[in-house]
Amino acid sequence: MNRRPLGRSELVIEPLVLGGNVFGWTVDETNGFAILDAYAAAGFTAIDTAEGYPNWVPGNPAGMSETIIGKWLKARGNRDRMHIFTKVNSGKKPGGLKPDAIKAGIEASLKRLQTDYVDLYFSHWPDPEASHEETLEAYDGLIRAGKVRAIGASNYSAQMMADAQQTAVVKSLQRYEVTQPRYNLYDRAEFDALRPYLLENEVGAIVYYSLASGFLTGKYRSQDDLGQSPRGGGVGQYLNAKGLSILGALDQVAAELGATPAEVALAWLVAQTRVSAPIASASSVEQVGSLARGVRLTLSAEALDLLTDSGK
Ligand SMILES: NC(=O)c1ccc[n+]([C@@H]2O[C@H](COP(=O)([O-])OP(=O)(O)OC[C@H]3O[C@@H](n4cnc5c(N)ncnc54)[C@H](OP(=O)(O)O)[C@@H]3O)[C@@H](O)[C@H]2O)c1
């Protein structure tokens, strides 16, 4: 498969990152192990999680996702073959990217993940109270200590990325090599605004909500369908003319290729300029198989144009 570098870092991955926000939410530990096994067996290595996942679930089991992934890494003895990405400042607390918060955050994440380093450490959300300089200095220390291999920023605008990079250059610190914005056939504005910065600066992008929380699988086509998953509530926003137009194009291309809408939606993402890899989660082993087929599917120029135009 077409392995891709993440920015100018030494990290190179297959173009599918497994989303970890389901672990401890729609996926328990046993099913989680089966999903992780299937993902690794399909030849992929990169898993995305965060210190806060899944903190929106009643009881707020923040850290459960990292804990399940850590138990799996330990049980399988495969830490050196996997790429683990996690994030700090999930709770968007003021000061969440100050040096003390970062130092405490990485220690807690490493403990839950049962490892002594993470491959990629993300600022989950910007922190208006922390300067880029103090945040990047803290990360630089973690990289020098061997606890983090490279850093990234999620939910940052192009201006924030450029400002942070300028600070890194002036202060001789490591820069953010990867960004993690929302991007899928329906939600394009955030990534489209970032792309010129990413192209000019050779920064990577792993993009989230690749399936629009499941909407792009085509299993939600009316209000009645929203009850199919605990995630249904977040999917209702896509049930409108634009969403249905995208589903129409996905159905057409999927029928032509003998694929599913989810697979075609992922194939479209993999083909977009400056997308290093989509991040997508699965709640079953069967879904992992579909994600794997999707990122290995090649779409014709006509199919790509049809899909792109369907969401305009
Ligand atoms: N940086 C950030 O701020 C941020 C924010 C959100 C997410 N993320 C990351 O991005 C990852 C992906 O986001 P996400 O999981 O929320 O959304 P997603 O990848 O767009 O949607 C995945 C969901 O769609 C359903 N699905 C997947 N494959 C399917 C198939 N073949 N057929 C039918 N249904 C299928 C599953 O849910 P059901 O089976 O339950 O329907 C699955 O959990 C997260 O895990 C997280 O790592 C990052």
The ligand as an ORCA input file, in Angstrom:
! r2SCAN-3c Opt
* xyz 0 1
  N      -9.212     15.884     17.286
  C     -10.481     15.945     17.573
  O     -10.979     16.948     18.116
  C     -11.353     14.771     17.231
  C     -12.752     14.881     17.293
  C     -13.512     13.757     16.957
  C     -12.898     12.586     16.578
  N     -11.522     12.501     16.553
  C     -10.829     11.230     16.179
  O     -11.369     10.750     14.964
  C     -11.845      9.413     15.158
  C     -13.001      9.155     14.225
  O     -14.139      9.902     14.634
  P     -15.470      9.187     14.981
  O     -15.203      7.814     15.417
  O     -16.186     10.064     15.956
  O     -16.297      9.284     13.621
  P     -16.224      8.512     12.216
  O     -14.945      7.821     12.037
  O     -16.673      9.513     11.226
  O     -17.417      7.427     12.379
  C     -17.121      6.150     12.814
  C     -18.375      5.399     13.239
  O     -19.156      5.066     12.100
  C     -19.696      3.751     12.266
  N     -19.119      2.923     11.194
  C     -17.803      2.760     10.857
  N     -17.651      1.937      9.821
  C     -18.897      1.547      9.465
  C     -19.392      0.700      8.454
  N     -18.586      0.103      7.579
  N     -20.738      0.517      8.386
  C     -21.565      1.136      9.229
  N     -21.157      1.957     10.229
  C     -19.828      2.167     10.331
  C     -19.275      3.280     13.643
  O     -20.256      3.669     14.618
  P     -21.594      2.809     14.969
  O     -21.359      1.395     14.555
  O     -21.772      2.983     16.436
  O     -22.668      3.467     14.176
  C     -18.029      4.085     13.912
  O     -17.741      4.234     15.271
  C     -12.138      9.317     16.657
  O     -12.140      7.998     17.121
  C     -10.992     10.123     17.224
  O      -9.832      9.321     17.270
  C     -10.757     13.567     16.853
*
